[in-house]
């Protein structure tokens, strides 16, 4: 399994839609955390986006997971940046390939 850092950038005009879909999004992330697919996630302090750390077989598998995010369905994500990541130190280091 590969670790990926995924950065979401939220549409500047999406605060109402995010608020409406946030419970479903958090239920989705909680389920993925339970099964070990998400290692960590959370919004940036300025509210402009979020960082999610995933484990997935490859980028295609990750993209399939991301398509299921209720935030994606609500159209509140204006951009994503996906990067393969190798945590070497700290709590997530045990997940590096």
Protein Blocks (a to p, Z undefined) as FASTA:
>chain_A
ZZddddddddfklmmmmmmmmmmmmmmmmmmmmnomambdcddfklpaccdddddfblml
mmmmmmmpmklmnopafbdcddddddfbdjklmmpZZ
